[in-house]
Amino acid sequence: MSSQHILSQLNQIEAKRICIIKPSALGDVVQTLPILPVLRERFPNAEISWVIRDSFANLLEGHPHINHIIPFSRRSSARYWWNFLKDLKQRQFDLVIDLQGLLRTGIMTTATRAPWRIGIEAAREGSHLAYNLTIPDTGRLVPAHLKYWRVADALGLGETQRQTDIALSEEDRNWAKSKLSHQENRAPTLALHAGAQWITKRWPPESFAAVGAKAIRQFRCNIVLVGSADERPLTNHIEQLLHKFVPTGNVINLAGETNLKQLAAVLIESDFLLTNDSGPMHLAAGLGTPVTGIFTCTSSVRSGPPGDQHELVSTNVDCAASYQKRCPKRGPQNLCCMEELEIGRVWQALSRLISRHSAQRAGKAA
């Protein structure tokens, strides 16, 4: 089906109740946020709902274009699942957009009985059977941020400026400022996120510490370590190494101490983020914080944030960007991408990023 034909069909819709189905992951949720202002422009009077994993629901609270947040618990009983699907049907949606494309979300989409059920070409596990319209050019190899933005293209609003809105309260902002207030005012703040869901995405903590130490020495950076509660042992290790490498450095460890909105506020207060391919990478990029992103088993083109203000560094091993959660190599070659992606290369990327943005700030001040 041609893009023109899909556009003509979407122009016929007058939806009063819209549902986005995008439960996870954090980075994908963040990259989906820019379509909300587009939906609001196209359907100014519609009620917009979002099905999201309960652990990520905090991020959507207070969003100006979301009327209803529908939290979903992944680990749930059959009774819970039945009642959840029944609730979706009772909401009587006119238009449902499934941007997850898995069996679970395909079942959700079908359960709504919405007359318009839209999906993407990258849909798997039979979820495509739930759709009566598929947005073109949304296949597996299309960069994620473009894949979700194809919704805007299909609605004829692809030229709209992308906006990643997160409703932060004064309390969230003041909390972040208070946590970082002890740091030197004139020195840049570098956030470090060394975690990731897959072990094949996790550049070694010792390497993060080495780059962080160089940033302290050369740019007098203040360091803030971020991550989940499960990543606290990892950040503790990096914190200990940083204190060992540069005893006078300013380091604060906030892993496990933030909800998603507090994390967003910390990333806004930070000048830069050094990170693996992860949700916090996309959160920082969406909020305007320049990123140095590290890519081992994933592709910086397919999974990196949009824009030329970032520095994305990729490994060069033969299985790079294979998207395998477990390393395909055995023996001494296991996770060889971590060693191949040398500290020097990542440091050069971060140094370019800091130098470039520092020069831009100096030019504006002059």
Residue pairs with C-beta under 8 A, 6 or more apart in sequence:
1 133
1 134
1 136
2 136
3 136
3 137
3 153
3 154
6 133
6 135
6 136
6 154
7 154
7 155
7 156
9 133
10 133
10 154
10 155
10 156
11 156
13 94
13 95
13 116
14 43
14 94
15 43
15 46
15 93
15 94
15 95
15 116
16 45
16 46
16 47
16 94
17 46
17 47
17 49
17 91
17 92
17 93
17 94
17 95
18 39
18 43
18 46
18 47
18 48
18 49
18 93
18 94
18 95
18 96
18 97
19 48
19 49
19 50
19 51
19 70
19 88
19 91
19 93
19 95
19 96
19 97
19 112
19 114
20 32
20 35
20 36
20 39
20 48
20 49
20 50
20 51
20 97
20 99
21 50
21 51
21 96
21 97
21 98
21 99
21 100
21 105
21 108
21 109
22 28
22 29
22 32
22 50
22 51
22 52
22 98
22 99
22 100
23 51
23 52
23 53
23 56
23 72
23 74
23 100
23 104
23 105
24 52
24 53
24 56
24 74
24 100
25 197
25 279
26 56
26 59
26 260
26 278
26 279
26 280
26 282
26 283
27 144
27 277
27 278
27 279
27 281
27 282
27 283
27 303
28 99
28 100
28 144
28 148
28 282
29 52
29 56
29 59
29 279
30 59
30 164
30 279
30 282
30 283
30 286
31 144
31 145
31 148
31 282
31 286
32 99
32 148
33 63
33 163
33 164
33 165
33 166
33 286
34 148
34 149
34 152
34 162
34 163
34 164
34 286
35 148
35 149
35 151
35 152
36 48
36 63
36 65
36 66
36 165
37 65
37 160
37 163
37 165
38 151
38 152
38 155
38 157
38 160
39 46
39 48
39 65
39 151
39 155
40 46
40 48
40 65
41 157
41 160
42 155
42 156
42 157
43 95
46 94
46 95
47 67
47 68
48 65
48 66
48 67
48 68
49 66
49 67
49 68
49 69
49 70
49 91
49 93
50 60
50 66
50 68
50 69
50 70
51 70
51 72
51 88
51 105
51 108
52 60
52 69
52 70
52 71
52 72
53 71
53 72
53 73
53 74
54 71
54 72
54 73
56 260
57 69
57 71
58 259
58 260
58 261
59 166
59 260
59 261
59 264
60 66
60 69
61 69
61 167
61 261
62 167
62 169
63 165
63 166
63 167
64 165
64 167
65 165
70 87
70 88
72 84
73 80
76 84
85 107
85 108
85 111
86 111
88 108
88 111
88 112
89 111
89 112
89 113
91 112
93 112
93 114
94 114
94 115
94 116
95 114
95 115
95 116
95 118
96 109
96 112
96 114
96 116
96 117
96 118
97 118
97 119
97 151
98 105
98 106
98 108
98 109
98 117
98 118
98 119
98 120
98 123
98 127
98 130
98 131
99 119
99 120
99 148
99 151
100 127
101 119
101 120
101 122
101 123
101 124
101 127
101 128
102 123
102 124
102 125
102 127
103 124
103 125
103 126
103 127
105 127
106 119
106 123
106 125
106 126
106 127
106 128
106 129
106 130
107 130
109 117
109 119
109 127
109 130
109 131
110 117
110 129
110 130
116 132
116 133
117 130
117 131
117 132
117 133
118 131
118 132
118 133
118 134
118 135
118 151
119 127
119 128
119 130
119 131
119 133
119 134
119 135
120 134
120 135
120 138
120 147
120 150
121 134
121 135
121 136
121 137
121 138
121 139
121 140
122 138
122 139
122 140
122 142
122 147
123 131
123 134
128 134
135 150
135 151
135 153
135 154
136 150
136 154
137 150
138 147
138 150
139 147
141 302
142 150
142 302
143 301
143 302
143 303
143 304
143 306
144 302
144 303
145 305
145 306
146 306
149 158
149 162
152 158
152 160
162 306
164 286
164 287
166 261
166 264
166 286
166 287
167 261
168 261
168 264
168 265
168 268
169 261
172 261
172 262
172 264
172 265
173 265
173 268
175 262
175 265
176 262
176 265
176 266
176 268
176 269
177 269
179 224
179 252
179 254
179 266
180 189
180 222
180 224
180 252
180 266
180 269
180 270
182 250
182 252
183 189
183 222
183 224
183 250
183 252
184 220
184 222
184 250
187 219
187 220
187 221
187 222
187 250
188 219
188 220
188 221
188 222
188 271
188 272
188 354
188 358
189 221
189 222
189 223
189 224
189 269
189 270
189 271
189 272
190 212
190 215
190 219
190 221
190 222
190 223
190 224
190 270
190 271
190 272
190 273
190 274
190 350
190 354
191 223
191 224
191 225
191 226
191 266
191 267
191 270
191 272
191 273
191 274
191 275
191 280
191 284
191 289
192 208
192 212
192 223
192 224
192 225
192 226
192 235
192 238
192 273
192 274
192 275
193 225
193 226
193 227
193 273
193 274
193 275
193 276
193 278
193 280
193 281
194 202
194 203
194 205
194 208
194 225
194 227
194 231
194 234
194 235
194 238
194 275
194 276
195 202
195 227
195 228
195 230
195 231
195 234
195 235
195 255
195 276
195 278
196 202
196 276
196 277
196 278
197 278
198 297
198 325
199 325
199 326
199 327
199 335
200 296
200 297
200 324
200 325
200 326
200 327
200 335
200 337
201 276
201 277
201 278
201 296
201 297
201 298
202 276
202 338
203 276
203 294
203 296
203 338
203 341
203 346
204 338
205 234
205 237
205 238
205 241
206 241
207 338
207 343
207 346
208 238
208 274
209 237
209 238
209 241
209 242
209 245
210 241
210 245
210 343
210 347
211 274
211 343
211 346
211 347
211 350
212 221
212 223
212 238
212 242
212 274
213 241
213 242
213 245
213 246
213 249
214 347
214 351
215 221
215 223
215 274
215 350
215 354
216 223
216 242
216 246
216 249
216 250
217 246
218 351
219 354
219 358
221 272
221 354
222 250
222 251
222 252
223 242
223 249
223 250
223 251
223 252
224 251
224 252
224 253
224 254
224 266
224 270
225 235
225 238
225 239
225 251
225 252
225 253
225 254
225 255
226 235
226 254
226 255
226 258
226 263
226 266
226 267
226 280
227 234
227 235
227 255
227 256
227 280
228 255
228 256
229 255
229 256
230 256
231 255
231 256
232 253
232 255
232 256
234 255
235 253
235 255
236 253
236 255
239 251
239 253
242 249
242 251
243 249
243 251
254 266
258 266
260 283
263 280
263 283
264 283
264 287
267 273
267 280
267 283
267 284
267 287
267 289
268 287
268 288
268 289
270 284
270 289
271 289
271 290
271 354
271 357
272 289
272 290
272 291
272 292
272 350
272 353
272 354
272 357
273 280
273 281
273 284
273 289
273 290
273 291
273 292
274 291
274 292
274 294
274 346
274 350
275 281
275 284
275 291
275 292
275 293
275 294
276 293
276 294
276 296
277 293
277 294
277 295
277 296
277 298
277 300
277 303
277 304
281 291
281 293
281 305
282 305
284 291
285 291
285 305
285 306
285 307
285 310
286 305
290 309
290 310
290 311
290 353
290 357
291 305
291 310
291 311
291 312
291 353
292 310
292 311
292 312
292 313
292 346
292 349
292 350
292 353
293 300
293 304
293 305
293 310
293 311
293 312
293 313
294 313
294 341
294 346
295 303
295 304
295 312
295 313
295 314
295 315
295 320
295 321
296 314
296 315
296 320
296 337
296 338
296 341
297 319
297 320
297 321
297 322
297 323
297 324
297 325
297 327
297 337
298 321
298 323
299 314
299 320
299 321
299 323
300 312
300 313
300 314
302 321
304 310
304 312
309 357
310 353
311 349
311 350
311 352
311 353
312 349
313 341
313 345
313 346
313 349
314 320
314 321
314 341
315 337
315 338
315 340
315 341
316 340
316 341
317 336
317 337
317 340
319 327
319 328
319 329
319 337
320 337
322 328
327 334
327 335
327 337
329 335
329 336
